Each structure stands twice: as C-alpha cells, then as structure tokens.
C-alpha cells in the first residue's frame, strides 16, 4: 500500500506473474482503509482506559482518537465490508477493510482494562463491538451529569494544594461535563457563542469560590468587583502569579528568620562564656587571702 494505493502483481491480492493489470485504486470514499506508516496494533488511542465506570468520558476520547486516524467510520458502521463475489478471490478493497477492522479492534483492546477483556467479545465488526459496549455500560446522561455537578459544587482548594492541582481537578470535571452539553441549533452560530460566554463566566466564579479564603481573599474580591468579568485563563494567571509571589516572600522570611536565629544563638554562646569568666574572676578577688603561719 503506497500513497493511498493498493498494489497488486496482476493476478490477485497475493500477486502473480502477470503485468497487464493496472493497480487497484482505493477511492476517496473508502480512504478510511488506508494505513499510516505509524499505525500498528500496539498503538494507544488515548491515555484514558475504560474501567467499567467511565464509559462516556472514555468513548468520547476514543472517538476523537479514531477520528484523527480517519477510522471513525468503523465505529459508526458507515463503511461496510465490500461484498464478496462467489467464485472470485477476495478483492483488494475487501482485504484492506478486513485489515483495518482488525487493527481498530486491537486499538480498542489497548484502551480497555485487561480485567474486562474476558467479559467483552472482540469478534465481529468494530461497530458491533462498540454497540455492545454502549448497550452494556452507558448509564445515560442525567445521573452522570448530576454526579459531576455535585463533585463540582464540593470542589475546593485543599490545604497545601497548589493552584495547578486545584485547577486541574476542576478542569477534569468541566471537560467531562462538556461532553453532555447540548448546544441549541442555530444557523448563525450565535447560540453557541452565547453559551460559550456564559460557561466561561460560570467557570470563573467556580474557580474563585473554591480558592483558599485565607490566602486569596483579596485577589478574589478584586476580580469579582470588576464589571466585566475576566476570562478564566486571565483569572488563573493572576492567582498563579499571587501564589508564586507568596512562595518567594515566604522563602525570604524563612531565610531571614533562620539567619537571625543563628546570630542570636551565636551571641548567647559568646556572652555566656564571658559572663561565666568574669563571675569566676570576681569571686576569686573577693576571697580573703589565706592566713599566715
């Protein structure tokens, strides 16, 4: 297979001695059957592995990876295996489809936890396997959305938790919630843009409300007081800058305190020796001389 072209020796898919037949071309409509040089059975489509509980998040990540590989049609079932003609050898297009179907099944195995493999049948087409997973593990959107919003409501910056860790925790919930978002149909795109602005403003408030009040009360008040609420990225950058400033200030104070403590300890040690010597000398001077015989 070279440059979107399946090459045959002339007699059939396995080659032969004839040189009169032209190479069979894969039409643009079936380009999903073309492999990239980097494609191999051990490839991982996503870092998210299906554990039996995270189907919606996992399915969205897998479809995104398959779309990037131009293999999403196998999951959706929109590309069918070419019909075999009785009495004729398997066509090159049929071979290509079968190989790609097998490859995508291997990719699915790689992103499903091994303990679940015995309960999942990997026979048949990718579309059949995908539909089985959906029927068994998709629990519907409403319960999961409610669970995620509850987690979002309870998400607060923990003690000794950095801004990066806290924001990552929030963003993980936001990203999964976005997979359930329904954008109103609008030909001009205004609805999608309005929804995006509202979600951005809501995320800013959620991010600020969860911050450690003792550390970020002032900067939170300043951002909330703005008439035009700032973007999430800008709010995150300002809070992160404040965290770094606090870290630098704390380090300087700790170094200063350590230096003062060392200086004080040195002074006390020297003073103690001096006082002890002077006291002994004064005591010897005050003692009466020994009696003469």
C-alpha positions in Angstrom: 0.0 0.0 0.0 1.7 3.2 -1.1 0.3 6.8 -1.2 -3.3 5.6 -0.9 -2.8 2.9 -3.5 -3.1 -0.8 -3.2 -0.5 -2.5 -5.4 -1.1 -6.0 -6.9 1.2 -8.0 -9.1 -1.7 -8.6 -11.6 -3.2 -12.0 -10.7 -4.9 -11.0 -7.5 -4.2 -9.7 -3.9 -1.3 -12.0 -3.4 0.5 -11.1 -6.6 1.4 -13.1 -9.6 3.4 -13.1 -12.8 1.1 -11.0 -15.0 1.9 -7.4 -15.7 -1.1 -6.4 -17.7 -3.4 -5.3 -14.9 -3.3 -1.8 -13.5 -3.0 -1.3 -9.7 -6.4 -1.2 -8.0 -7.1 2.2 -6.6 -8.9 3.0 -3.3 -11.5 5.7 -4.0 -11.6 8.8 -1.7 -14.9 7.5 -0.2 -13.1 4.5 1.2 -9.9 6.3 2.3 -10.5 5.0 5.9 -9.0 1.8 4.7 -5.6 3.3 4.2 -2.9 2.8 6.9 -0.5 5.4 8.0 3.1 4.2 8.4 2.9 4.8 12.2 -0.2 2.6 12.6 0.4 -0.6 14.5 -1.6 -3.0 16.7 0.1 -1.7 19.9 -1.0 1.9 19.4 -2.9 3.6 22.2 -5.7 6.0 21.1 -5.9 7.7 24.5 -4.4 7.7 28.0 -7.9 7.1 29.4 -8.6 3.4 30.0 -12.1 2.0 30.2 -12.6 0.6 33.7 -16.3 -0.2 33.5 -17.4 3.1 35.2 -16.1 5.9 32.9 -17.8 4.9 29.6 -18.9 8.4 28.5 -15.5 10.0 29.0 -13.7 7.1 27.5 -15.9 6.8 24.5 -15.5 10.5 23.7 -11.7 10.2 23.9 -11.6 7.0 21.8 -13.8 8.5 19.1 -11.6 11.6 19.0 -8.5 9.4 18.5 -10.2 7.3 15.8 -11.3 10.5 14.0 -7.7 11.7 14.0 -6.7 8.3 12.4 -9.6 8.6 9.9 -11.0 5.3 11.3 -14.2 6.7 13.0 -16.3 5.2 10.2 -15.5 1.7 11.5 -17.1 2.5 14.9 -20.1 4.3 13.4 -20.6 1.5 10.9 -20.8 3.8 7.9 -18.1 1.9 6.0 -19.2 -1.6 5.1 -17.2 -4.6 4.1 -17.2 -4.9 0.3 -19.4 -7.8 -0.8 -17.6 -10.9 -1.9 -18.3 -12.3 -5.4 -18.8 -16.1 -5.3 -16.1 -17.9 -7.1 -13.7 -15.0 -7.1 -10.7 -14.1 -4.9 -11.1 -11.6 -2.2 -10.7 -8.1 -3.7 -8.0 -5.8 -2.5 -10.6 -3.4 -1.1 -12.1 -6.3 0.9 -8.6 -7.2 2.2 -8.0 -3.6 3.2 -11.3 -3.3 5.0 -10.6 -6.6 6.9 -7.1 -5.5 8.0 -8.4 -2.1 9.2 -11.2 -3.6 11.1 -8.8 -6.0 12.8 -6.4 -3.1 13.6 -9.1 -0.9 15.2 -10.2 -3.9 17.3 -6.6 -4.2 18.6 -6.7 -0.4 19.4 -9.9 -0.9 21.4 -8.3 -3.7 23.4 -5.4 -1.4 24.3 -7.6 1.2 25.9 -9.8 -1.3 27.9 -8.5 -2.6 31.2 -7.3 -6.2 30.9 -9.6 -7.5 33.7 -12.6 -6.6 31.5 -11.4 -8.4 28.4 -13.0 -11.8 29.3 -16.4 -10.1 29.5 -16.2 -8.3 26.2 -16.4 -10.2 22.9 -13.9 -8.9 20.3 -15.4 -11.0 17.5 -17.3 -9.4 14.6 -17.0 -5.9 13.3 -15.8 -2.9 15.3 -19.3 -1.4 15.0 -20.8 -4.5 16.7 -18.2 -4.4 19.5 -18.8 -0.7 20.0 -22.6 -1.1 20.1 -22.2 -3.9 22.7 -20.1 -1.7 24.9 -22.6 1.2 24.6 -25.6 -1.0 25.5 -23.9 -2.5 28.5 -22.0 0.4 30.1 -23.7 3.6 29.0 -25.9 4.5 32.0 -27.5 7.6 30.5 -26.5 11.3 30.8 -28.7 12.5 33.6 -27.3 10.5 36.5 -23.7 11.2 35.5 -24.4 14.9 35.0 -25.9 15.1 38.5 -22.9 13.4 39.9 -20.4 15.6 38.2 -22.2 18.8 39.3 -22.2 17.5 42.9 -18.4 17.0 42.6 -18.1 20.4 41.1 -20.0 22.0 44.0 -17.8 20.3 46.5 -14.5 21.0 44.7 -12.4 23.3 47.0 -8.7 24.0 47.2 -7.4 21.7 49.8 -4.8 22.5 52.5 -1.3 22.7 50.9 -2.9 22.0 47.5 -1.3 24.1 44.7 -3.2 26.2 42.3 -2.2 23.9 39.4 -3.5 20.9 41.2 -6.8 22.6 42.2 -7.4 23.9 38.7 -6.6 20.5 37.1 -9.2 18.9 39.4 -11.8 21.5 38.3 -10.9 21.2 34.6 -11.3 17.4 34.6 -14.9 17.8 35.8 -15.6 20.6 33.3 -14.2 18.6 30.4 -16.5 15.7 31.1 -19.5 17.9 31.6 -18.9 19.5 28.2 -19.4 16.1 26.5 -23.0 16.2 27.7 -23.6 19.8 26.7 -26.4 20.4 24.2 -25.9 23.4 22.0 -29.2 24.9 20.6 -29.5 24.6 16.8 -28.7 28.0 15.2 -27.6 28.7 11.7 -25.7 31.9 12.5 -23.8 30.3 15.4 -24.9 33.0 17.9 -26.4 30.4 20.3 -23.1 28.5 20.5 -21.1 31.7 21.1 -23.5 32.9 23.8 -23.4 29.5 25.6 -19.6 29.6 25.5 -19.5 33.1 27.1 -21.9 32.0 29.9 -19.9 28.9 30.6 -16.7 30.9 30.7 -18.2 33.3 33.3 -19.6 30.5 35.3 -16.2 28.7 35.4 -14.5 31.9 36.6 -16.9 32.1 39.6 -16.5 28.4 40.4 -12.7 28.7 40.3 -12.7 31.8 42.5 -15.2 30.4 45.0 -13.1 27.3 45.6 -9.9 29.1 46.4 -8.4 29.1 49.9 -10.1 32.1 51.5 -7.2 32.8 53.9 -4.7 33.1 51.1 -6.6 34.6 48.2 -9.4 36.7 49.7 -8.1 40.0 48.4 -7.4 38.9 44.8 -10.8 37.1 44.6 -12.5 40.3 45.8 -10.7 42.4 43.2 -11.7 40.1 40.4 -15.3 39.8 41.5 -15.6 43.6 41.7 -14.8 44.0 38.0 -17.9 45.0 36.0 -16.8 42.9 33.0 -15.8 39.5 34.5 -12.4 38.5 33.3 -11.6 35.3 31.3 -10.8 32.1 33.0 -7.3 32.0 31.7 -6.6 35.5 32.9 -8.1 34.8 36.3 -6.0 31.7 36.6 -2.8 33.6 35.6 -3.4 36.3 38.2 -4.0 33.8 41.0 -1.0 31.7 40.0 1.2 34.8 40.0 -0.1 35.6 43.5 0.8 32.0 44.6 4.3 32.4 43.3 4.7 35.8 44.9 3.7 34.3 48.2 6.1 31.5 47.8 9.0 33.9 47.2 8.0 36.1 50.1 7.7 33.1 52.4 11.2 31.8 51.4 12.8 35.2 52.1 11.1 35.4 55.5 12.2 31.9 56.4 15.8 32.6 55.4 15.8 35.9 57.4 14.4 34.1 60.5 17.0 31.4 60.2 19.8 33.9 59.9 18.5 35.9 63.0 18.2 32.7 65.0 21.7 31.6 64.1 23.0 35.1 65.0 21.2 35.1 68.3 22.4 31.7 69.2 26.0 32.7 68.5 25.7 35.8 70.6 24.2 34.0 73.6 27.0 31.4 73.4 29.8 34.0 73.4 28.0 36.1 76.1 27.6 33.1 78.3 31.3 32.3 78.3 32.2 35.9 79.0 29.8 36.2 82.0 31.0 32.9 83.4 34.7 34.0 83.3 34.0 37.4 84.8 32.0 36.0 87.6 34.7 33.5 88.5 37.4 36.2 88.5 35.3 38.5 90.7 34.7 35.6 93.2 38.5 34.9 93.4 39.2 38.6 94.0 36.7 38.8 96.9 38.0 35.7 98.7 40.2 36.6 101.7 43.9 35.7 101.4 45.0 32.6 103.2 46.1 33.0 106.8 49.9 33.3 107.5 51.5 30.9 109.7 
